[in-house]
Structure formats: structure tokens, C-alpha cells
Amino acid sequence: MLKAIQNLGSVAYHYRLKSPHAAKTNAFVSISAKPLSCSSLITRPTNPFMFLTRKTRSLGPVRAHSTPFESKIDGTSSSSAAVQSPGSARKINFCQWCGGQTKHDIPDGEEKMRAICTVCEKISYQNPKMVVGCLIEHDNKVLLCKRNIQPSHGLWTLPAGYVEIGESAAEGAIRETWEEARAEVEVVSPFAQLDIPRIGQTYIIFLAKLKKPHFSPGPESLECRLFSLDDIPLDSLAFSSMLVTLKLYIEDVKAGSRKFHYGTINKRPGSSPSDTHAYTLDHHLQS
């Protein structure tokens, strides 16, 4: 389900102006490759404020570019209270808590310009969004969905979407697969993490297998189909992130070894927004 309104990052707050500055820390978390069962998941109601997240720190410099399709995956427009441009935080003009007008300033102890409410003094922080999905292997083929929604209507993609509040990344990938392909899957291991800093998105794609050999299009899909490696429609994929993921997967299969990949997607300057092939990949890690 790719229907959450995608702004350039989430919005949250923790401090008032002139609050003590929290220490900067970076952490890396290892991910278990133990298969996860869909039966253990608990269905949760959708939170209308799913875009509110805790403030986070960046792990590195912003260098990547991508397409407007990936910055607004569902094709909807952002709020009239905010104006965004590629590669920068959106401008927030009104406080989301009290509705007061904001001013843009650098709070004490911080380094970046923030939107600060002139009435309640709360600060709006904008954080990246996480997109999760499944790369499903079955009979030496992979399952793809043809999109029934904009952007990229009629193009192919892995089943993927935004993580909901209250679920893990793997749970979100399993849920999205059911919603888009009506397939019950078991997550086997993480396959790729792809950062697109310019649009404030991180993709986490899991290797998965079908619990039952059944799938069919959900409301957001026109068609679901298993493709052999040689038949994967690389020229008809919806997003650069999916092209990168599938190319890495094909390379791994031909090499006879599945690896975990981490990288940053950079869109080539001056390329057409709809050109999913116009990118470079900084491949930081494979293990």
C-alpha cells in the first residue's frame, strides 16, 4: 500500500527553543536472518498520524538524487502549509500542534534551520521515511507487481510500501506483500538497504518465500507475475530503487551466493525524472 502522503521526511519534536543539546550518537544494529512467521503478526489500526516520528540524527552527508516518483510514491501532493524542493527540507509555515505561525531559525545547541512555532515554541523536526518490501523467490523466479496507481502506473515493482507506526520493518514488508499481491510470505533474511538521502527515504528489501503458491493482484496492482531472471523487465520498472535491487539480486544469483547489500542511490545530474536508469550507486557494503 503506497498511499501514505509522502512529504520530504517525517515531522516530530522533542525540545523547546533553548533546550539542552542532546549528544550526537551513531549506532549500527545487526539484523537476524532467522525466518519470521506471518502468523505471529498482530493487525493494528492505521494511525492517522503515522508520519510523526522521533527525531533522528543523520549518519552521513546528503549526496543522493532520485526521482519525484520516489519522493512522492503515491503521486499525491503535499500540504499547502509546506513547500518542498528536491534535496532540501520542506518549508513549514504553520505549527502542526497549535496552528500558530512559525519562524525559521537555528535553535540553541543545533546546527540546522528549523521551523519554530512563535506561539507554543515547539520545534518541527523532519526525518526520513522508511520503505520496506519483499523480493520473493519461487521456483527460480521472482514475483513482481504491475502498478495500478500513480506514479508509474503500468510499470513493474516489487511489493513494497511505507512502514506503519507499531510494526517492524519485516512486518511491514509482509503486510505490503499481502496488500499488493495477496501473497502470504515468510521473510528469510534482509537483502538490501538503499538510502536515497536527497528525498529522505531508506529502502529495506527482504528476501522472502511464498508460504503457499498462490498470489493475485491487490487493489493497487494490475497484475502479479513470476519472472525468471532473464525475463525480468528491467526497462519497465517503476523506480530506480527497484532497478538497483533487482540488478544486485541477478548478480548474486549468477555468482551463486546471496549477499546483504548496503548502498546510496545517486541520480545523475540533468537526467529526466522518469529515467530510472539514470543513477549511480555508491555500494558501501556487501556481506
Phi, psi and chi 1 to 4 in degrees:
 res  aa     phi    psi   chi1   chi2   chi3   chi4
   1 MET       -  111.8  178.4 -175.0   67.1      -
   2 LEU  -114.0   59.1  -62.5  177.2      -      -
   3 LYS  -116.4    0.1  -71.7 -173.6  176.2  178.0
   4 ALA   -69.3  135.9      -      -      -      -
   5 ILE   -66.1  121.8  -65.4  178.4      -      -
   6 GLN   -98.0  106.7  171.7   61.9   14.2      -
   7 ASN   -95.3  175.6  -68.2  -39.8      -      -
   8 LEU   -79.2   76.6 -168.7   75.5      -      -
   9 GLY    97.1  163.3      -      -      -      -
  10 SER   -87.9  172.4  -34.6      -      -      -
  11 VAL  -126.8  130.7 -179.2      -      -      -
  12 ALA  -155.4  169.8      -      -      -      -
  13 TYR  -145.4  155.9   77.8   93.8      -      -
  14 HIS  -137.2  -22.2  -76.0  -73.9      -      -
  15 TYR  -126.1  154.2  -50.4  108.6      -      -
  16 ARG   -92.6  167.7  -69.6  176.0  178.8  -89.0
  17 LEU   -57.8  141.4 -168.9   60.1      -      -
  18 LYS    69.5   25.3  -59.3 -175.6 -176.5  -60.7
  19 SER   -80.3  159.0   64.5      -      -      -
  20 PRO   -60.4  143.7  -21.7   31.8      -      -
  21 HIS   -85.5  125.3 -179.9   49.5      -      -
  22 ALA   -72.3  147.3      -      -      -      -
  23 ALA   -67.1  142.0      -      -      -      -
  24 LYS   -82.1  127.0  -63.0 -177.1  178.8  179.1
  25 THR  -136.2  148.1   59.7      -      -      -
  26 ASN  -121.0  141.5  -70.2  -21.4      -      -
  27 ALA  -139.1  145.2      -      -      -      -
  28 PHE  -116.9  138.0  -68.0   89.9      -      -
  29 VAL  -117.9  128.9 -179.9      -      -      -
  30 SER   -79.5  149.5   61.0      -      -      -
  31 ILE  -116.1  128.3  -55.9  175.3      -      -
  32 SER   -71.7  140.4  171.3      -      -      -
  33 ALA   -91.7    7.7      -      -      -      -
  34 LYS   -65.4  131.9 -177.8  179.0  179.0 -179.0
  35 PRO   -58.0  142.5  -24.2   34.2      -      -
  36 LEU  -107.9  141.0  -57.5  178.1      -      -
  37 SER   -97.2  134.9  171.8      -      -      -
  38 CYS   -69.0  -24.8 -176.1      -      -      -
  39 SER   -69.4  -18.6   60.9      -      -      -
  40 SER   -85.7   -3.2   63.4      -      -      -
  41 LEU   -77.3  149.7  -57.6 -175.2      -      -
  42 ILE  -113.2  128.6  -60.4  175.6      -      -
  43 THR   -74.2  130.4  -58.1      -      -      -
  44 ARG  -122.1  146.2  -60.1  175.4  175.7   84.1
  45 PRO   -68.5  147.8   24.1  -33.3      -      -
  46 THR   -68.0  131.3  -59.8      -      -      -
  47 ASN   -89.3  121.5 -174.1  -24.8      -      -
  48 PRO   -63.7  -14.0   22.6  -32.8      -      -
  49 PHE  -109.0   38.1  -63.0  102.0      -      -
  50 MET   -64.3  -16.2   61.5  175.0  -71.6      -
  51 PHE   -86.0   -0.6   53.9   85.8      -      -
  52 LEU   -89.1  118.7  -60.5 -177.0      -      -
  53 THR  -132.4  170.1   62.9      -      -      -
  54 ARG   -75.7  154.2  -65.4 -177.4   64.8   84.7
  55 LYS   -64.8  137.5  176.5 -174.3  175.6 -174.4
  56 THR  -130.5  162.7   58.7      -      -      -
  57 ARG  -103.7  145.9  -65.3  -74.2 -178.2 -176.0
  58 SER   -75.3  143.8  171.0      -      -      -
  59 LEU   -87.4   -8.8  -69.2  177.5      -      -
  60 GLY  -171.2  176.2      -      -      -      -
  61 PRO   -68.8  149.8   25.7  -33.5      -      -
  62 VAL   -83.8  117.8  174.1      -      -      -
  63 ARG  -132.3  -17.4  -64.8 -173.5  -60.0  156.8
  64 ALA   -86.8  159.2      -      -      -      -
  65 HIS  -124.2  157.3  -60.3 -117.7      -      -
  66 SER  -157.4 -169.6 -169.4      -      -      -
  67 THR   -94.4  156.1   71.3      -      -      -
  68 PRO   -58.9  -26.3  -23.6   33.3      -      -
  69 PHE   -60.9  -40.8  -67.0  160.9      -      -
  70 GLU   -80.7  -24.9  -73.6  173.3  -50.1      -
  71 SER   -75.3  -26.9   64.1      -      -      -
  72 LYS  -132.5   78.8  -64.5 -176.8 -177.4  178.6
  73 ILE   -62.5  -29.0 -101.8 -179.5      -      -
  74 ASP   -93.9   -1.2   67.3  -18.0      -      -
  75 GLY    80.4    5.5      -      -      -      -
  76 THR   -85.9  160.9   55.7      -      -      -
  77 SER   -92.5  156.2   59.9      -      -      -
  78 SER   -82.7  172.6   57.1      -      -      -
  79 SER   -61.9  148.6  166.7      -      -      -
  80 SER   -67.6  -13.9   59.3      -      -      -
  81 ALA   -82.7   -2.0      -      -      -      -
  82 ALA  -136.6  140.8      -      -      -      -
  83 VAL  -124.0  128.6  177.6      -      -      -
  84 GLN  -123.5  153.6   70.9  178.0   43.7      -
  85 SER  -133.9  151.8   59.5      -      -      -
  86 PRO   -56.4  133.8  -24.8   35.0      -      -
  87 GLY    84.2    4.6      -      -      -      -
  88 SER  -139.3  158.7   63.8      -      -      -
  89 ALA   -68.8  146.5      -      -      -      -
  90 ARG   -71.2  151.0   63.0 -168.3 -179.1   97.7
  91 LYS   -86.7  120.7 -175.2  177.1 -179.3 -178.6
  92 ILE  -101.1  118.5  -59.9  173.4      -      -
  93 ASN   -97.7  -20.7  -64.7  -39.8      -      -
  94 PHE  -133.8  145.1  -60.6   98.6      -      -
  95 CYS   -68.4  132.5  176.9      -      -      -
  96 GLN   -79.6   -9.7   62.2 -178.4    7.6      -
  97 TRP   -96.8  -48.1  -63.9  -83.5      -      -
  98 CYS  -113.8   -9.4   73.0      -      -      -
  99 GLY    83.5    1.6      -      -      -      -
 100 GLY   -69.0  159.6      -      -      -      -
 101 GLN   -72.5  145.7 -169.6  168.5    4.7      -
 102 THR  -103.6  156.9   62.4      -      -      -
 103 LYS  -117.4  156.8   64.0  178.0 -179.1  178.8
 104 HIS  -112.0  117.4  -68.1   79.4      -      -
 105 ASP  -152.4  169.4 -158.2   -8.2      -      -
 106 ILE   -98.6  112.9  -59.1  176.6      -      -
 107 PRO   -64.2  156.3  -19.7   32.8      -      -
 108 ASP   -56.8  134.7  -80.0    2.6      -      -
 109 GLY    82.0    1.8      -      -      -      -
 110 GLU  -117.6  175.2  -60.7 -157.5   23.3      -
 111 GLU  -121.8  -14.4  -59.7  172.8   -7.6      -
 112 LYS  -111.8  153.2  -68.5 -172.5  175.6 -178.6
 113 MET   -69.2  133.5 -168.1   77.1   69.5      -
 114 ARG  -128.6  158.7  -49.7  -72.2 -173.4 -174.3
 115 ALA   -88.2  118.3      -      -      -      -
 116 ILE  -117.7  127.1  -54.0  164.6      -      -
 117 CYS   -68.9  132.3 -178.3      -      -      -
 118 THR   -80.0   -8.0   57.2      -      -      -
 119 VAL  -102.1  -60.4  178.8      -      -      -
 120 CYS   -97.3   -8.2   68.4      -      -      -
 121 GLU    68.7   11.3  -63.7 -173.8  -24.0      -
 122 LYS   -73.0  149.0  -71.0  177.1 -179.6  176.3
 123 ILE  -107.3  133.8  -54.7  172.1      -      -
 124 SER   -94.0  121.5  -64.9      -      -      -
 125 TYR  -106.4  140.6  -68.1   96.5      -      -
 126 GLN  -113.6  125.3  -59.6  179.3   65.5      -
 127 ASN  -124.8  156.6  -54.7  118.7      -      -
 128 PRO   -64.0  160.9  -21.3   33.0      -      -
 129 LYS  -102.7  148.9  -62.6  -76.3  -74.2 -174.4
 130 MET  -108.3  126.7 -178.8 -176.3  -69.5      -
 131 VAL  -110.0  132.6  179.6      -      -      -
 132 VAL  -127.3  152.5  -65.6      -      -      -
 133 GLY  -162.7  176.1      -      -      -      -
 134 CYS  -121.1  134.6  -74.8      -      -      -
 135 LEU  -102.5  102.4 -160.5  168.8      -      -
 136 ILE   -95.6  121.8  -58.6  158.6      -      -
 137 GLU   -98.6  131.2  -59.0  175.4  -62.1      -
 138 HIS  -154.5  120.5 -175.7   74.1      -      -
 139 ASP    51.8   45.7  -70.2  -19.3      -      -
 140 ASN    61.7   27.3  -62.5  -43.6      -      -
 141 LYS  -131.1  166.3  -62.4  178.9  179.7 -179.5
 142 VAL  -122.1  148.0  -63.4      -      -      -
 143 LEU   -93.3  125.5 -178.8   63.5      -      -
 144 LEU  -123.1  155.0  -62.4 -179.3      -      -
 145 CYS  -118.6  137.7  -58.6      -      -      -
 146 LYS   -91.6  124.5 -178.5  178.6  -74.7 -170.7
 147 ARG   -69.3  137.1  -73.1  174.6   61.1   82.6
 148 ASN  -107.9   11.0 -169.6   31.6      -      -
 149 ILE  -134.2  160.8   56.0  174.9      -      -
 150 GLN   -86.4  153.5  -66.5  -68.1   -6.7      -
 151 PRO   -78.5  172.4   31.8  -36.2      -      -
 152 SER    62.6   36.7  -58.9      -      -      -
 153 HIS   -57.6  133.1 -177.2  -83.5      -      -
 154 GLY    86.2   -2.3      -      -      -      -
 155 LEU  -100.4  163.1  -62.9 -178.5      -      -
 156 TRP   -94.0  150.7  -66.4   92.5      -      -
 157 THR  -155.5  159.6 -178.0      -      -      -
 158 LEU   -73.0  148.6  -63.4  170.6      -      -
 159 PRO   -63.8  120.9   19.7  -29.2      -      -
 160 ALA  -161.0  160.6      -      -      -      -
 161 GLY  -178.8 -172.6      -      -      -      -
 162 TYR   -79.5  141.2  -60.8  116.8      -      -
 163 VAL   -67.6  137.8  175.9      -      -      -
 164 GLU   -89.6  154.4  -61.1  -85.7   10.5      -
 165 ILE   -60.6  134.3  -67.2  -64.6      -      -
 166 GLY    94.9    1.9      -      -      -      -
 167 GLU  -128.2  154.3   66.8 -176.5    4.3      -
 168 SER   -78.9  170.4   69.2      -      -      -
 169 ALA   -61.5  -42.9      -      -      -      -
 170 ALA   -66.2  -40.5      -      -      -      -
 171 GLU   -61.7  -41.1  -72.1  173.1  -22.4      -
 172 GLY   -63.8  -40.3      -      -      -      -
 173 ALA   -65.4  -39.9      -      -      -      -
 174 ILE   -65.1  -43.0  -68.7  170.5      -      -
 175 ARG   -64.0  -46.5  172.0 -176.1   52.8   76.6
 176 GLU   -61.0  -37.6  -71.1  -71.3  -13.9      -
 177 THR   -63.9  -40.3  -59.8      -      -      -
 178 TRP   -66.3  -42.9  171.1 -104.8      -      -
 179 GLU   -66.2  -37.0  -69.0  176.4   -3.9      -
 180 GLU   -95.5  -27.7  -63.4 -174.6    7.5      -
 181 ALA  -127.1    2.9      -      -      -      -
 182 ARG    47.7   41.6  -68.9  -65.2 -175.2 -105.5
 183 ALA  -117.3  132.3      -      -      -      -
 184 GLU   -89.8  122.5  -65.7 -175.0   23.7      -
 185 VAL  -127.4  160.5  -62.6      -      -      -
 186 GLU  -117.7  124.0  178.6 -178.8   -4.8      -
 187 VAL   -72.4  130.4  164.0      -      -      -
 188 VAL   -95.6  -49.6  176.9      -      -      -
 189 SER  -168.3  158.2   64.4      -      -      -
 190 PRO   -68.6  140.7   23.8  -31.7      -      -
 191 PHE  -110.4  -44.5  174.5   70.5      -      -
 192 ALA  -150.5  141.7      -      -      -      -
 193 GLN  -118.8  120.3  176.7 -178.2  -27.3      -
 194 LEU  -122.3  117.7  -59.9  171.2      -      -
 195 ASP   -93.7  137.9  -64.9  -25.1      -      -
 196 ILE  -126.4   78.9  -45.5  178.0      -      -
 197 PRO   -59.3  -34.0  -23.9   34.8      -      -
 198 ARG   -61.6  -31.6 -170.1 -175.9 -178.6 -160.7
 199 ILE  -107.3    7.4   58.9  172.4      -      -
 200 GLY    67.2   45.0      -      -      -      -
 201 GLN  -132.2  145.1  -73.5 -175.4   -1.9      -
 202 THR  -126.8  128.0  -70.9      -      -      -
 203 TYR  -101.4  132.4  -78.7   72.2      -      -
 204 ILE  -122.9  116.5  -62.1  179.4      -      -
 205 ILE  -112.1  130.7  -55.7  -62.5      -      -
 206 PHE  -106.6  140.9  -64.9   90.1      -      -
 207 LEU   -72.2  137.7  -70.9  176.9      -      -
 208 ALA  -146.6  164.5      -      -      -      -
 209 LYS  -132.3  152.5   60.2 -176.9  179.9 -179.5
 210 LEU   -72.5  134.1  -68.4  171.8      -      -
 211 LYS   -74.8  -36.6  -73.9 -173.2  170.5 -176.9
 212 LYS  -132.5  148.3  -57.0  174.3 -176.5  177.8
 213 PRO   -79.9   51.9   30.3  -35.6      -      -
 214 HIS  -131.2  136.4  -56.5  -60.1      -      -
 215 PHE  -159.1  156.6   55.1   86.3      -      -
 216 SER  -161.9  158.0   60.6      -      -      -
 217 PRO   -64.5  133.4  -18.6   31.3      -      -
 218 GLY   -84.1 -177.4      -      -      -      -
 219 PRO   -58.1  -27.1  -23.0   33.1      -      -
 220 GLU   -94.6    5.5  -62.7 -179.1    7.6      -
 221 SER  -123.4  139.4  -59.8      -      -      -
 222 LEU   -83.8  -32.3  -69.2  168.3      -      -
 223 GLU  -159.6  148.3 -179.6 -175.6   -5.8      -
 224 CYS  -127.0  136.7  -62.5      -      -      -
 225 ARG  -151.8  146.1 -170.1 -166.0  -54.2  176.6
 226 LEU   -88.2  131.8  -71.8  167.7      -      -
 227 PHE  -119.1  135.1  -70.8   88.0      -      -
 228 SER   -71.6  163.1   63.4      -      -      -
 229 LEU   -56.7  -41.2  -66.8 -169.4      -      -
 230 ASP   -73.2  -16.1  -67.6  -24.7      -      -
 231 ASP  -104.3   -0.3  -67.8  -28.5      -      -
 232 ILE   -60.0  126.3  -68.1  174.9      -      -
 233 PRO   -78.7   75.2   30.0  -34.5      -      -
 234 LEU   -62.3  -24.5  -63.6  177.4      -      -
 235 ASP   -88.8    0.7  -68.7  -31.7      -      -
 236 SER  -130.8   35.1  -59.9      -      -      -
 237 LEU   -93.2  149.5  -65.0  176.6      -      -
 238 ALA   -74.5  -35.1      -      -      -      -
 239 PHE  -139.5  152.5  -51.9  111.0      -      -
 240 SER   -60.1  -35.4  -63.8      -      -      -
 241 SER   -60.9  -37.7   52.0      -      -      -
 242 MET   -72.6  -36.7  -61.4  -56.2  160.6      -
 243 LEU   -63.1  -46.0 -179.4   59.5      -      -
 244 VAL   -60.9  -47.7  169.7      -      -      -
 245 THR   -58.1  -47.8  -61.1      -      -      -
 246 LEU   -70.3  -34.1  -72.1  166.8      -      -
 247 LYS   -64.8  -42.2  -79.4 -172.9  171.6 -178.0
 248 LEU   -62.9  -40.3  -68.3  172.5      -      -
 249 TYR   -64.7  -45.7  174.3   75.1      -      -
 250 ILE   -60.0  -42.5  -67.9  170.4      -      -
 251 GLU   -61.1  -42.7  -70.2  175.2    3.4      -
 252 ASP   -64.7  -44.6  -78.1    3.3      -      -
 253 VAL   -62.1  -44.2  172.0      -      -      -
 254 LYS   -67.3  -28.1  -70.0 -177.5  176.0  179.3
 255 ALA   -83.2  -10.2      -      -      -      -
 256 GLY    80.4   19.2      -      -      -      -
 257 SER  -150.8  128.6  172.4      -      -      -
 258 ARG   -87.5  131.5  -49.7  -71.1 -162.9  -80.1
 259 LYS  -121.5  163.6  -58.9 -177.5  179.9   72.0
 260 PHE   -93.6  132.5  172.0   74.8      -      -
 261 HIS  -117.3  138.4  -59.2  -91.5      -      -
 262 TYR  -130.1  130.8  169.7   63.5      -      -
 263 GLY  -160.4  172.6      -      -      -      -
 264 THR  -119.5  128.7  -58.0      -      -      -
 265 ILE   -91.0  128.1  -65.6  176.9      -      -
 266 ASN  -120.1  121.7  -55.0  -80.7      -      -
 267 LYS   -77.6  138.9 -162.1   69.0  176.4  177.1
 268 ARG   -70.0  134.3  -69.9  178.3 -171.5  147.0
 269 PRO   -57.9  137.3  -23.0   33.1      -      -
 270 GLY    80.2    1.9      -      -      -      -
 271 SER   -80.1  157.8   60.7      -      -      -
 272 SER   -68.3  138.4  168.5      -      -      -
 273 PRO   -58.0  -29.1  -24.1   33.7      -      -
 274 SER   -87.1   -2.1   60.6      -      -      -
 275 ASP   -86.8   96.1 -172.4   -5.6      -      -
 276 THR   -71.8  -11.9   56.7      -      -      -
 277 HIS   -89.0  -10.1  -70.3  -97.6      -      -
 278 ALA   -88.1   73.7      -      -      -      -
 279 TYR  -148.7  164.7   69.1   86.8      -      -
 280 THR  -124.5  154.1   58.9      -      -      -
 281 LEU  -121.0  120.3  174.2   67.5      -      -
 282 ASP   -85.8  102.8  -68.7  -20.9      -      -
 283 HIS   -89.9   96.8 -154.6  171.4      -      -
 284 HIS   -80.4  -31.9  -54.6  -58.0      -      -
 285 LEU  -153.9  138.3  169.8   70.7      -      -
 286 GLN  -144.9  130.6   54.7  179.6    6.6      -
 287 SER  -144.8      -   60.0      -      -      -
